[in-house]
Every structure is written in structure tokens, then in C-alpha cells.
Amino acid sequence: MKTVMWFRRDLRIQDNKALYYACENLGSDELVLLFQANPNQFIQDSPNHQAFFSSVQHFKETIDQKAHLQIQYGEPLELFERLKNELKDWNKIYFNEDTSGYGAVRDQEAIKFFHENEIESYAYQDAYLHGAKEIKKEDGDYYKVFTPYYKKWLEMIKETPLKVAYDAKAVYKKVLFSKDEEKFKKMIEKIPEQQISFGEEAAEERLTKFIQADLEEYQQARDIPSLDQTSHLSRFLRTGEISMRTVWEKVQKVNKSQSRTTFQKELCWRDFYNMIYTSFPKQKDEPIQAKFKFVEWENDQEKFERWQTGKTGYPIVDAAMRQLKETGWMHNRLRMIVASFLTKDLLIDWRWGEKYFQQMLIDYDPASNIGGWQWAASTGTDAVPYFRIFNPTTQAEKFDKHGDFIREYLPELADLPDKYIHQPEKMTIEQQEEYGVILDDTYPKPIVNHKERRKKALATYESSKEYAQETFGESDGK
């Protein structure tokens, strides 16, 4: 008989819950290791796509040294039909579940197929410390505010890492779909060489380095982009090259400190956003707060493109957007600044920004990023008031005081004194010539006036609230 282990965003052997149980219950069955590449999900030629499938390729190369990772290419249900035709004695499948977005729909359709074909299916919550439905209020409803969720989250017992009894000798090694594997190979060949590391070993090394070198100063350093002392674990968690259980266990071995507490709170945010995304499945396309459904976005295409390319005239915004374009990653503090700037200063729909991040970020996670964009636009949970609007200049002065980060990604401003690094537009013509920065030539003037746009944003949000109240008769627009 054949047991299938269906990998998706859990590209590791150790501490993989579905694989653990597949191996524990294998008996005399052969284990088929499977990954399906669905071209309808691809964001072709994007950093997101390139990084994820580079991880898949690394995982495959690791598996294939002693066994074989089967690759299928196409729509899941069609692929399972083909797999069943190839393996008449396939009777079990194990996988780690998705509870939100496309993944949740795909899983339900797949489970129906398995049932109809008398295949036993076993799904596990593996991607989070606590699944979307584990933490609820006393009345059974989902939390909408982080702090009470966090308090209950802390009380919950965390699972420990699992040691998987994986034996390559038990893996079915015959290549089942050679044409599919050739398609996958050709796709991989088109991906430019990546300047980042992949795999379980690299993820463990990154975690160890963070704990040893950066965790102690995390509380003070995490908001300073130039120090680059965040964990950089997000892209490994996104692909499942390391588990949340492993991260949690190793961090807990460090002496208690404010920095450790702050970092574990960041882990909780990841669970919280997943819970929100699962409980509000339409939030990728709709505001959670209906009262902000009627925000009249300006959606100026030219301004959006200047935001994308780092040409807004606000140095901290531009440096952040160029970091994203050059590296496929952006510091978390900067993500909040650029998101606020797009949705409040430019009044551009948060869904435009979220879609661009989905394309560009190598650590893109739907729950966290959609939640983050709704947070920035104040259309998500009511924890963030709509009148919270970041001033990009004061944010820069606080978190990049001497402009070290700005100078790294905006070399045209590298020679400016600290006095003008955050507001080059304050220079006289003579000073522009002295420092070699000519406004609207070397570097653009600000495309909007923050003070004026703040007033405009507040009025726009107020208008949406008033319209919702008039239409629905309730202040929350529901």
C-alpha cells in the first residue's frame, strides 16, 4: 500500500507534524513524498515566486539525494486523479492544513476527493503555535483586539518540536510524472540565482545567530532599520523551512528579558493575524470594518508608481521602497511607514499596496500582510484608530536619526548633512549645488504635503463613517 505525504509550505523533514504522523503510522507501506506546483497560483517573474520555488528546489535536491520528491504540475484535483491512476494501492494521505484563503478552499476540495476515493486523509495544524480556532473569547467569538488575545495566548500550553522518524529507505523512489518534473525543472532554470540561503540547516543557523547576537538587544534595536537586528526568520517560516515550535522552544531557553518578551509577542502577532484572516475570510478584498467600505480612494496611478519606485520625495519612504525592490525584503518598521503613507498621504487603496507586496516580498504571508495593510489603512480590527497617521519625517528622525539607512539606499543623498537628510526640500538653491542634490533633478520634491494630506485623509474617513451610518443606521456600518 502507498501512503502520501503532501508538502505545501512545510518544506522540512524535522518537526513536521504531518510527516511525523505519516512515518509513525507507515508500517509496511511505501511513503510517497509529493509536491504540487499549480501554475494558476504563480506570480511569474516576481521575487516572491522566485524565492519560494528556489526553496522548493533546494528541498527537492535534499530529498533526492537518498529518496525522491515527486513533482506534479497543474490543478490539484486533476493531479490527484492522475496520482490515483498511477498508484492504485494509494490509501492514505497526510498534510498540514491551511485554514484561510485559497489554501482552505483547496484543502476542502481535496478532502472531498479523498473521501470519494476511499483515501484516508489526515490534516494537522502545523504552521502556527496556536491554530486559528484554538483561542476564543468566553462566548466562543473570535478576538478582534490583540491585547486580550495575547493574554490568553500566553496561558496556552505550546507544543514541543517533534523528532520525525524519517527513513529514506521507506520512500517510493520511482519517478511518477517525468513530464511534470521536466516542466518544473524548466521553470526553475528561468529563476535568477538567488543571493539568499535555503533549507532547514540555513533556517536553524539564522535562528541560532539571532538568539546569540541580536535577541538581547531586540527591544531597543528592532525599530532601527540601519542596525538590521530583526530575526529575518519570516521567509523561513513562510516556506516552512523551520517550524514555529522550534523557534519558540529555542527562544524559551534564553534568560527572561524585555527583549525576549517583545519577540515572543511578535510570534503571537503571527497567530493573531492568521486567526483574523480565518474568521474574516473576505478580508483580502473587503475591509473588516464596514464603516470604512466607502472610503473614496484617489488611486492616482502616477503617485502609486512613484511610491513603488521610491520617488516620493520622502527619503525614508523612498529608501524603504528601494530596499524592497533591491532585496525582496523590508524592515518591519518601514513596512508600517510606507503602508501608512500610501493609504493615508496618497489615499491609494490598501489593496493596491498589498498586491504589490505580494509580488515583491520574499517572506510574503497572506495573513500577516493582509492584516498589516488593513491595520495601516485602519480598515481592519478596531484596535487601530483611523486618525493614527504616521508622519514619515518624524518617523525617520526617530528611527533613522542620522540617516544611515537612507544613505544606504539613496546614494544620491549620501553627502547631505544630517540637517537635511530627512527633508532635502528645505535646502536653498546654493545648498543644493553645494551638496550635489538638485531638487526635481537629482532627487524629487515631496509629491504631497503631509500636513495637508493628513487633514484630507481624516475628512475622507469621516465621510465614509457618516455615509455608513446614514445607510445602515449604525455607527459601525454593520
ZAMARGU-4260 file (C-alpha; in steps of 0.2 Angstrom, whole numbers, plus 5000, padded with zeros to 4 digits):
<rodrens>
0) 5000/5000/5000 | 5005/5018/4997 | 5004/5032/5010 | 5007/5050/5003 | 5015/5065/5012
5) 5008/5081/5003 | 5020/5095/5006 | 5015/5113/5003 | 5023/5127/5014 | 5031/5115/5026
10) 5047/5112/5017 | 5057/5102/5030 | 5059/5085/5037 | 5061/5088/5056 | 5047/5094/5067
15) 5034/5092/5053 | 5018/5087/5061 | 5010/5078/5046 | 5027/5069/5041 | 5029/5064/5059
20) 5012/5055/5059 | 5014/5048/5042 | 5031/5040/5047 | 5024/5034/5064 | 5009/5025/5056
25) 5018/5019/5040 | 5020/5001/5045 | 5025/4991/5029 | 5018/5004/5017 | 5029/5014/5005
30) 5029/5033/5008 | 5026/5044/4993 | 5033/5062/4995 | 5023/5074/4984 | 5024/5092/4980
35) 5011/5100/4968 | 5016/5116/4958 | 5000/5125/4952 | 5004/5137/4938 | 4987/5146/4942
40) 4995/5152/4958 | 5011/5158/4951 | 5016/5177/4951 | 5028/5175/4936 | 5045/5183/4937
45) 5042/5190/4954 | 5054/5190/4969 | 5040/5181/4979 | 5039/5167/4966 | 5057/5166/4963
50) 5061/5164/4982 | 5048/5152/4986 | 5052/5140/4971 | 5070/5141/4975 | 5066/5134/4992
55) 5056/5120/4984 | 5070/5116/4973 | 5083/5116/4987 | 5071/5104/4997 | 5069/5093/4982
60) 5088/5092/4979 | 5090/5087/4998 | 5076/5074/4997 | 5083/5067/4980 | 5100/5063/4987
65) 5093/5047/4995 | 5075/5046/4990 | 5063/5056/4978 | 5051/5071/4980 | 5038/5068/4967
70) 5033/5084/4957 | 5016/5087/4949 | 5012/5102/4939 | 4994/5108/4937 | 4977/5109/4946
75) 4977/5099/4962 | 4961/5089/4959 | 4967/5084/4942 | 4983/5079/4949 | 4976/5068/4962
80) 4966/5060/4949 | 4982/5056/4939 | 4991/5051/4955 | 4977/5038/4959 | 4978/5031/4942
85) 4996/5028/4944 | 4995/5022/4962 | 4980/5010/4963 | 4985/5005/4980 | 4986/5023/4987
90) 4975/5023/5003 | 4982/5037/5015 | 4987/5055/5014 | 4995/5066/5027 | 4996/5085/5025
95) 4997/5101/5036 | 4981/5111/5034 | 4978/5128/5028 | 4963/5137/5036 | 4962/5153/5026
100) 4962/5160/5008 | 4965/5149/4993 | 4973/5135/5003 | 4957/5132/5014 | 4946/5130/4998
105) 4959/5119/4990 | 4960/5108/5006 | 4941/5106/5007 | 4940/5101/4989 | 4954/5089/4991
110) 4947/5081/5007 | 4931/5078/4997 | 4941/5069/4983 | 4950/5058/4996 | 4933/5053/5004
115) 4925/5049/4987 | 4940/5039/4983 | 4941/5030/4999 | 4958/5038/5004 | 4960/5041/5022
120) 4966/5059/5025 | 4974/5066/5040 | 4977/5085/5042 | 4986/5094/5055 | 4988/5112/5062
125) 5007/5115/5059 | 5011/5132/5054 | 5007/5142/5070 | 5009/5140/5088 | 4991/5140/5090
130) 4978/5137/5076 | 4965/5150/5071 | 4951/5141/5081 | 4961/5137/5097 | 4960/5154/5105
135) 4942/5162/5108 | 4933/5173/5120 | 4922/5165/5133 | 4907/5167/5122 | 4915/5157/5108
140) 4918/5173/5097 | 4935/5177/5090 | 4945/5191/5097 | 4946/5207/5087 | 4959/5216/5099
145) 4977/5210/5101 | 4980/5213/5119 | 4966/5201/5127 | 4971/5188/5113 | 4989/5189/5119
150) 4985/5187/5137 | 4975/5171/5133 | 4988/5166/5121 | 5002/5166/5134 | 4991/5155/5146
155) 4990/5141/5132 | 5002/5127/5133 | 5014/5127/5117 | 5018/5111/5108 | 5036/5105/5108
160) 5045/5100/5092 | 5043/5083/5085 | 5058/5071/5081 | 5052/5063/5064 | 5057/5045/5062
165) 5060/5048/5043 | 5068/5034/5034 | 5073/5037/5016 | 5073/5018/5013 | 5054/5018/5015
170) 5051/5031/5002 | 5044/5027/4985 | 5058/5032/4973 | 5051/5028/4955 | 5048/5045/4946
175) 5029/5045/4943 | 5027/5061/4932 | 5043/5064/4922 | 5035/5077/4911 | 5029/5087/4926
180) 5046/5086/4933 | 5053/5092/4917 | 5041/5107/4917 | 5046/5111/4935 | 5065/5110/4930
185) 5062/5122/4916 | 5053/5134/4927 | 5067/5133/4940 | 5080/5136/4926 | 5072/5153/4922
190) 5074/5159/4940 | 5089/5170/4943 | 5102/5165/4955 | 5097/5169/4972 | 5108/5179/4985
195) 5100/5171/5000 | 5102/5154/5008 | 5088/5140/5009 | 5084/5125/5019 | 5082/5118/5036
200) 5100/5120/5040 | 5101/5138/5035 | 5085/5142/5045 | 5092/5134/5060 | 5108/5144/5058
205) 5098/5160/5056 | 5089/5156/5072 | 5104/5152/5082 | 5113/5168/5075 | 5098/5179/5080
210) 5097/5172/5098 | 5116/5173/5101 | 5119/5190/5093 | 5103/5200/5092 | 5090/5194/5104
215) 5097/5203/5119 | 5096/5220/5111 | 5080/5216/5101 | 5069/5228/5112 | 5080/5243/5108
220) 5086/5238/5091 | 5071/5231/5082 | 5064/5248/5076 | 5081/5254/5069 | 5082/5249/5051
225) 5101/5253/5049 | 5105/5241/5063 | 5096/5226/5054 | 5094/5217/5070 | 5077/5209/5067
230) 5076/5190/5066 | 5075/5188/5047 | 5065/5171/5051 | 5050/5177/5042 | 5055/5170/5025
235) 5059/5153/5033 | 5043/5152/5042 | 5034/5157/5026 | 5041/5142/5017 | 5040/5131/5032
240) 5059/5128/5032 | 5058/5130/5051 | 5044/5127/5062 | 5036/5139/5075 | 5038/5126/5088
245) 5057/5125/5086 | 5058/5144/5086 | 5048/5145/5102 | 5057/5131/5111 | 5074/5139/5107
250) 5069/5156/5112 | 5062/5150/5129 | 5079/5143/5134 | 5086/5161/5134 | 5085/5170/5151
255) 5069/5181/5153 | 5071/5199/5147 | 5060/5213/5140 | 5068/5208/5123 | 5063/5190/5124
260) 5045/5196/5129 | 5044/5208/5114 | 5050/5195/5102 | 5038/5182/5108 | 5024/5195/5106
265) 5029/5196/5088 | 5026/5177/5087 | 5009/5180/5094 | 5005/5193/5081 | 5008/5180/5068
270) 4995/5168/5076 | 4983/5183/5079 | 4983/5189/5061 | 4980/5171/5055 | 4965/5170/5067
275) 4958/5186/5060 | 4961/5180/5042 | 4952/5164/5045 | 4937/5172/5054 | 4936/5186/5041
280) 4939/5176/5025 | 4934/5190/5014 | 4947/5202/5021 | 4959/5201/5006 | 4945/5210/4996
285) 4935/5219/5009 | 4938/5230/5024 | 4934/5221/5041 | 4926/5237/5047 | 4911/5240/5036
290) 4911/5259/5041 | 4926/5261/5030 | 4919/5252/5015 | 4915/5269/5007 | 4932/5277/5008
295) 4934/5287/4992 | 4952/5282/4987 | 4960/5294/4975 | 4970/5280/4967 | 4982/5291/4957
300) 4992/5279/4946 | 5007/5291/4944 | 5009/5293/4963 | 5007/5274/4965 | 5021/5271/4953
305) 5032/5284/4962 | 5028/5275/4978 | 5033/5259/4970 | 5050/5265/4963 | 5055/5276/4978
310) 5052/5293/4971 | 5040/5301/4983 | 5052/5315/4989 | 5051/5307/5007 | 5068/5299/5010
315) 5063/5286/5022 | 5048/5280/5011 | 5059/5280/4996 | 5074/5271/5004 | 5062/5258/5011
320) 5054/5255/4994 | 5071/5254/4986 | 5076/5241/4999 | 5061/5231/4994 | 5065/5232/4975
325) 5083/5228/4978 | 5082/5214/4991 | 5064/5207/4991 | 5063/5212/5009 | 5059/5227/5020
330) 5061/5231/5038 | 5045/5229/5048 | 5045/5247/5055 | 5047/5253/5037 | 5033/5242/5031
335) 5021/5252/5043 | 5028/5269/5037 | 5026/5265/5018 | 5009/5257/5021 | 5003/5272/5031
340) 5010/5284/5018 | 5001/5275/5003 | 4984/5273/5011 | 4984/5290/5021 | 4995/5303/5012
345) 4991/5297/4995 | 4974/5290/4998 | 4978/5275/4987 | 4968/5259/4991 | 4977/5247/5003
350) 4973/5233/4991 | 4985/5240/4978 | 4999/5240/4991 | 4995/5223/4997 | 4995/5216/4979
355) 5012/5224/4976 | 5019/5217/4992 | 5013/5200/4987 | 5023/5201/4971 | 5039/5208/4979
360) 5041/5201/4996 | 5051/5185/4998 | 5043/5182/5015 | 5025/5186/5010 | 5012/5178/5021
365) 4994/5182/5017 | 4988/5183/5035 | 5001/5194/5041 | 5002/5205/5026 | 4984/5207/5023
370) 4982/5211/5042 | 4996/5223/5041 | 4988/5233/5026 | 4971/5233/5034 | 4980/5239/5050
375) 4989/5253/5041 | 4973/5258/5032 | 4963/5257/5048 | 4950/5246/5039 | 4954/5230/5049
380) 4950/5227/5068 | 4946/5242/5078 | 4962/5241/5088 | 4970/5255/5077 | 4960/5271/5075
385) 4959/5279/5058 | 4966/5295/5064 | 4983/5286/5068 | 4993/5293/5053 | 5012/5291/5053
390) 5022/5307/5049 | 5036/5300/5038 | 5048/5314/5043 | 5046/5312/5061 | 5046/5293/5060
395) 5063/5295/5050 | 5070/5307/5063 | 5066/5295/5077 | 5071/5278/5069 | 5085/5284/5057
400) 5091/5299/5066 | 5107/5302/5057 | 5100/5295/5040 | 5111/5279/5040 | 5098/5269/5032
405) 5093/5282/5020 | 5111/5285/5014 | 5112/5266/5011 | 5098/5265/4999 | 5098/5283/4992
410) 5116/5286/4987 | 5111/5302/4979 | 5108/5309/4996 | 5123/5302/5004 | 5133/5318/5006
415) 5119/5328/5014 | 5122/5334/5032 | 5110/5326/5045 | 5101/5343/5045 | 5094/5340/5028
420) 5094/5321/5026 | 5076/5319/5031 | 5070/5335/5022 | 5080/5339/5007 | 5067/5351/5001
425) 5072/5363/5014 | 5089/5367/5006 | 5092/5383/4997 | 5097/5383/4978 | 5115/5387/4984
430) 5115/5372/4997 | 5108/5360/4983 | 5123/5365/4972 | 5135/5363/4987 | 5129/5346/4991
435) 5126/5340/4973 | 5107/5337/4976 | 5096/5347/4964 | 5078/5345/4968 | 5067/5338/4955
440) 5083/5333/4946 | 5094/5323/4957 | 5080/5319/4969 | 5062/5324/4969 | 5052/5336/4979
445) 5039/5329/4990 | 5024/5324/4980 | 5012/5329/4993 | 5011/5340/5009 | 5009/5328/5024
450) 5000/5341/5035 | 4988/5344/5021 | 4985/5326/5016 | 4983/5321/5034 | 4968/5333/5035
455) 4962/5326/5019 | 4963/5308/5025 | 4954/5312/5041 | 4940/5320/5031 | 4939/5306/5019
460) 4937/5293/5033 | 4925/5303/5042 | 4914/5304/5026 | 4914/5285/5025 | 4909/5283/5043
465) 4895/5296/5040 | 4889/5288/5024 | 4889/5271/5033 | 4879/5277/5047 | 4866/5285/5036
470) 4865/5270/5025 | 4865/5256/5039 | 4859/5266/5054 | 4873/5261/5065 | 4890/5269/5069
475) 4900/5254/5064 | 4891/5252/5047 | 4886/5234/5050
</rodrens>
